[in-house]
Every structure is written in C-alpha cells, then in structure tokens.
Amino acid sequence: MVIGDDGEQLGVIPTSQALDLAEQKGLDLVEVSPKANPPVCRIIDYGKFQYQQTRSQQKVKKVEIKGIRLSLKIGEHDLEVKEKQALKFLDQGHKVKIELRLKGRERAPIFRTKSRDKINQFLEQLKSNVDFKIDKPIEQQGPTITVLITKGN
C-alpha cells in the first residue's frame, strides 16, 4: 500500500514501481507501518520525516519543574493555597520543587528542625490528596531547604 507525497492513496503497488515513483519525484519511499497487511509506505522526504519524529518525541519527554515557595511563618490558609497549587502542577504532569527559605535569624541551627517539620507537614497534607513520590529528599543548600516530588503511579 503506497501513499503519495500529497497524502493521496496510490493503492497496492509492487515495491519496484513504488521506488521508481519516489525517485521520479526526488523523494524517498519510507515504510511507516510494517505490521499492517499489506505494509504501508509513504513517498516523503526522509530527512524531514526523521526531524518531525524527533521533535514529537522531545515534546513528549519535556517535563517542567514548577516551584512552590514556603516560609517558616506561613499561615494555615496560605499553606492550603500552596497545596492546591502543587496539586494542580502534579495533575498536569510537572515535577514540583518545594522550597522553604530561611530569612535573618531563622538561619540559626534551632530553626532547621522546625523548617524540616514545616516541609514534612506540607508533604503530609499533600499526601492525603494525591499519591506522589519524592525524587530528591529534603536537603539544605545555604538558607534554602528543598524537596523535589513527582506524581506517583
């Protein structure tokens, strides 16, 4: 089965005749569906075909990392708003990076456990609404404590 360069079905043609048609037009004969009965071939520019295939595969693989920023003094309602935001990002298939920034005196060692507890509290609230997995565990980089999560199966 051969499909022309303009999308028109040319019908079932012997391979040698299909190759001659493609050569006359300066294009290539590409087998697009080998498992079909009869196999389906197209007369197209193979380089352009390969380019389109790689572009479509890259679009599928592309996953953005969205950020949620918390603070140590965040209110309960603000925490719920951030939770809804994180749920929306996870439902869209994005990874979510949760950050808690320590400011001023919050950088003192006694606040590190409080900040980790705040992130764990946020993760527990999130776990009650959606199943997720932690890609990168809680870690501190200077004044910022982060965790990276994605939607679980």
Short mmCIF file of the C-alpha atoms (twelve columns), coordinates in Angstrom:
data_MODEL
# 
_entry.id   MODEL 
# 
loop_
_atom_site.group_PDB 
_atom_site.id 
_atom_site.type_symbol 
_atom_site.label_atom_id 
_atom_site.label_alt_id 
_atom_site.label_comp_id 
_atom_site.label_asym_id 
_atom_site.label_seq_id 
_atom_site.Cartn_x 
_atom_site.Cartn_y 
_atom_site.Cartn_z 
_atom_site.pdbx_PDB_model_num 
ATOM 1   C CA . MET A 1   0.000  0.000  0.000   1 
ATOM 2   C CA . VAL A 2   1.567  3.305  -1.075  1 
ATOM 3   C CA . ILE A 3   0.607  6.833  -0.044  1 
ATOM 4   C CA . GLY A 4   1.813  9.682  -2.246  1 
ATOM 5   C CA . ASP A 5   3.602  12.855 -1.182  1 
ATOM 6   C CA . ASP A 6   0.322  14.801 -1.246  1 
ATOM 7   C CA . GLY A 7   -1.451 12.277 1.051   1 
ATOM 8   C CA . GLU A 8   -3.318 10.575 -1.809  1 
ATOM 9   C CA . GLN A 9   -3.562 6.779  -1.617  1 
ATOM 10  C CA . LEU A 10  -1.997 5.234  -4.719  1 
ATOM 11  C CA . GLY A 11  -3.114 1.701  -3.828  1 
ATOM 12  C CA . VAL A 12  -1.228 -1.558 -3.641  1 
ATOM 13  C CA . ILE A 13  1.797  -1.249 -5.948  1 
ATOM 14  C CA . PRO A 14  4.839  -3.513 -6.376  1 
ATOM 15  C CA . THR A 15  7.911  -2.287 -4.469  1 
ATOM 16  C CA . SER A 16  9.988  -1.644 -7.596  1 
ATOM 17  C CA . GLN A 17  7.259  0.535  -9.125  1 
ATOM 18  C CA . ALA A 18  6.844  2.484  -5.834  1 
ATOM 19  C CA . LEU A 19  10.606 3.087  -5.711  1 
ATOM 20  C CA . ASP A 20  10.533 4.387  -9.283  1 
ATOM 21  C CA . LEU A 21  7.684  6.793  -8.407  1 
ATOM 22  C CA . ALA A 22  9.616  8.122  -5.413  1 
ATOM 23  C CA . GLU A 23  12.775 8.524  -7.491  1 
ATOM 24  C CA . GLN A 24  10.902 10.460 -10.191 1 
ATOM 25  C CA . LYS A 25  9.699  12.959 -7.590  1 
ATOM 26  C CA . GLY A 26  13.127 13.208 -5.932  1 
ATOM 27  C CA . LEU A 27  11.810 11.806 -2.638  1 
ATOM 28  C CA . ASP A 28  12.198 8.626  -0.595  1 
ATOM 29  C CA . LEU A 29  9.965  5.590  -0.086  1 
ATOM 30  C CA . VAL A 30  9.524  5.126  3.687   1 
ATOM 31  C CA . GLU A 31  7.784  2.189  5.352   1 
ATOM 32  C CA . VAL A 32  5.560  3.786  8.029   1 
ATOM 33  C CA . SER A 33  3.537  0.753  9.133   1 
ATOM 34  C CA . PRO A 34  5.361  -2.551 8.564   1 
ATOM 35  C CA . LYS A 35  2.927  -4.671 10.618  1 
ATOM 36  C CA . ALA A 36  -0.136 -3.728 8.568   1 
ATOM 37  C CA . ASN A 37  -1.410 -6.111 5.908   1 
ATOM 38  C CA . PRO A 38  -0.270 -5.043 3.290   1 
ATOM 39  C CA . PRO A 39  2.596  -2.889 4.713   1 
ATOM 40  C CA . VAL A 40  2.058  0.861  4.314   1 
ATOM 41  C CA . CYS A 41  4.718  3.033  2.655   1 
ATOM 42  C CA . ARG A 42  4.826  6.785  2.016   1 
ATOM 43  C CA . ILE A 43  6.617  8.817  -0.577  1 
ATOM 44  C CA . ILE A 44  8.188  11.594 1.514   1 
ATOM 45  C CA . ASP A 45  11.465 13.378 2.245   1 
ATOM 46  C CA . TYR A 46  13.106 11.041 4.764   1 
ATOM 47  C CA . GLY A 47  15.187 13.787 6.435   1 
ATOM 48  C CA . LYS A 48  12.060 15.853 7.083   1 
ATOM 49  C CA . PHE A 49  10.260 12.733 8.351   1 
ATOM 50  C CA . GLN A 50  13.083 11.968 10.823  1 
ATOM 51  C CA . TYR A 51  13.122 15.593 12.026  1 
ATOM 52  C CA . GLN A 52  9.376  15.538 12.707  1 
ATOM 53  C CA . GLN A 53  9.685  12.225 14.587  1 
ATOM 54  C CA . THR A 54  12.433 13.534 16.899  1 
ATOM 55  C CA . ARG A 55  10.513 16.784 17.538  1 
ATOM 56  C CA . SER A 56  7.380  14.881 18.540  1 
ATOM 57  C CA . GLN A 57  9.402  12.610 20.856  1 
ATOM 58  C CA . GLN A 58  11.060 15.631 22.508  1 
ATOM 59  C CA . LYS A 59  7.677  17.223 23.199  1 
ATOM 60  C CA . VAL A 60  6.518  14.048 24.934  1 
ATOM 61  C CA . LYS A 61  9.645  13.847 27.126  1 
ATOM 62  C CA . LYS A 62  9.620  17.504 28.176  1 
ATOM 63  C CA . VAL A 63  8.676  17.844 31.859  1 
ATOM 64  C CA . GLU A 64  8.838  21.193 33.601  1 
ATOM 65  C CA . ILE A 65  9.836  21.759 37.197  1 
ATOM 66  C CA . LYS A 66  7.380  24.066 38.927  1 
ATOM 67  C CA . GLY A 67  8.257  25.758 42.199  1 
ATOM 68  C CA . ILE A 68  6.323  26.234 45.420  1 
ATOM 69  C CA . ARG A 69  7.924  28.599 47.923  1 
ATOM 70  C CA . LEU A 70  7.103  28.346 51.625  1 
ATOM 71  C CA . SER A 71  8.311  30.280 54.639  1 
ATOM 72  C CA . LEU A 72  8.657  29.301 58.260  1 
ATOM 73  C CA . LYS A 73  5.919  31.737 59.341  1 
ATOM 74  C CA . ILE A 74  3.389  30.772 56.630  1 
ATOM 75  C CA . GLY A 75  -0.247 30.794 57.748  1 
ATOM 76  C CA . GLU A 76  -2.591 27.801 57.589  1 
ATOM 77  C CA . HIS A 77  -4.712 29.249 54.779  1 
ATOM 78  C CA . ASP A 78  -1.636 30.178 52.729  1 
ATOM 79  C CA . LEU A 79  -0.399 26.615 53.175  1 
ATOM 80  C CA . GLU A 80  -3.708 25.324 51.771  1 
ATOM 81  C CA . VAL A 81  -3.401 27.659 48.767  1 
ATOM 82  C CA . LYS A 82  0.130  26.378 48.099  1 
ATOM 83  C CA . GLU A 83  -1.167 22.808 48.428  1 
ATOM 84  C CA . LYS A 84  -3.849 23.420 45.764  1 
ATOM 85  C CA . GLN A 85  -1.184 24.936 43.528  1 
ATOM 86  C CA . ALA A 86  1.058  21.887 43.980  1 
ATOM 87  C CA . LEU A 87  -1.871 19.548 43.251  1 
ATOM 88  C CA . LYS A 88  -2.587 21.421 40.019  1 
ATOM 89  C CA . PHE A 89  1.057  21.161 38.923  1 
ATOM 90  C CA . LEU A 90  1.221  17.434 39.744  1 
ATOM 91  C CA . ASP A 91  -2.032 16.762 37.849  1 
ATOM 92  C CA . GLN A 92  -0.561 18.489 34.795  1 
ATOM 93  C CA . GLY A 93  2.395  16.078 34.962  1 
ATOM 94  C CA . HIS A 94  5.058  18.531 36.146  1 
ATOM 95  C CA . LYS A 95  7.667  17.957 38.820  1 
ATOM 96  C CA . VAL A 96  7.247  20.193 41.871  1 
ATOM 97  C CA . LYS A 97  10.164 21.697 43.773  1 
ATOM 98  C CA . ILE A 98  9.129  22.784 47.261  1 
ATOM 99  C CA . GLU A 99  11.405 25.415 48.778  1 
ATOM 100 C CA . LEU A 100 11.474 26.878 52.253  1 
ATOM 101 C CA . ARG A 101 13.667 29.974 52.548  1 
ATOM 102 C CA . LEU A 102 15.110 30.922 55.903  1 
ATOM 103 C CA . LYS A 103 15.480 34.661 56.488  1 
ATOM 104 C CA . GLY A 104 17.563 36.510 59.038  1 
ATOM 105 C CA . ARG A 105 17.571 34.846 62.456  1 
ATOM 106 C CA . GLU A 106 15.664 31.859 61.051  1 
ATOM 107 C CA . ARG A 107 19.027 30.652 59.756  1 
ATOM 108 C CA . ALA A 108 20.076 29.737 63.299  1 
ATOM 109 C CA . PRO A 109 20.509 25.983 63.897  1 
ATOM 110 C CA . ILE A 110 17.454 25.718 66.184  1 
ATOM 111 C CA . PHE A 111 15.144 26.617 63.288  1 
ATOM 112 C CA . ARG A 112 16.461 23.895 60.952  1 
ATOM 113 C CA . THR A 113 14.352 21.197 62.578  1 
ATOM 114 C CA . LYS A 114 11.312 23.492 62.592  1 
ATOM 115 C CA . SER A 115 11.762 24.157 58.879  1 
ATOM 116 C CA . ARG A 116 12.057 20.447 58.089  1 
ATOM 117 C CA . ASP A 117 8.933  19.843 60.175  1 
ATOM 118 C CA . LYS A 118 7.086  22.526 58.169  1 
ATOM 119 C CA . ILE A 119 8.038  20.836 54.878  1 
ATOM 120 C CA . ASN A 120 7.040  17.421 56.261  1 
ATOM 121 C CA . GLN A 121 3.701  18.894 57.395  1 
ATOM 122 C CA . PHE A 122 3.138  20.247 53.887  1 
ATOM 123 C CA . LEU A 123 4.021  16.865 52.351  1 
ATOM 124 C CA . GLU A 124 1.621  15.071 54.725  1 
ATOM 125 C CA . GLN A 125 -1.223 17.399 53.750  1 
ATOM 126 C CA . LEU A 126 -0.384 16.811 50.101  1 
ATOM 127 C CA . LYS A 127 -0.214 13.024 50.575  1 
ATOM 128 C CA . SER A 128 -3.826 12.972 51.806  1 
ATOM 129 C CA . ASN A 129 -4.973 14.361 48.414  1 
ATOM 130 C CA . VAL A 130 -2.591 12.830 45.867  1 
ATOM 131 C CA . ASP A 131 -0.121 9.970  45.574  1 
ATOM 132 C CA . PHE A 132 3.393  11.248 44.875  1 
ATOM 133 C CA . LYS A 133 6.966  10.103 45.136  1 
ATOM 134 C CA . ILE A 134 9.973  12.039 46.345  1 
ATOM 135 C CA . ASP A 135 12.624 12.384 43.634  1 
ATOM 136 C CA . LYS A 136 15.122 14.298 45.751  1 
ATOM 137 C CA . PRO A 137 14.866 14.039 49.541  1 
ATOM 138 C CA . ILE A 138 14.819 17.096 51.803  1 
ATOM 139 C CA . GLU A 139 18.183 18.843 51.621  1 
ATOM 140 C CA . GLN A 140 19.553 22.192 52.697  1 
ATOM 141 C CA . GLN A 141 21.530 24.418 50.356  1 
ATOM 142 C CA . GLY A 142 22.521 27.525 52.256  1 
ATOM 143 C CA . PRO A 143 19.405 29.307 53.535  1 
ATOM 144 C CA . THR A 144 17.079 27.222 51.345  1 
ATOM 145 C CA . ILE A 145 15.632 23.817 52.190  1 
ATOM 146 C CA . THR A 146 14.238 21.942 49.163  1 
ATOM 147 C CA . VAL A 147 12.486 18.718 48.176  1 
ATOM 148 C CA . LEU A 148 11.529 17.569 44.654  1 
ATOM 149 C CA . ILE A 149 8.393  15.481 44.086  1 
ATOM 150 C CA . THR A 150 6.547  13.934 41.112  1 
ATOM 151 C CA . LYS A 151 3.164  12.325 40.800  1 
ATOM 152 C CA . GLY A 152 3.260  8.616  41.682  1 
ATOM 153 C CA . ASN A 153 1.506  5.840  39.806  1 
# 
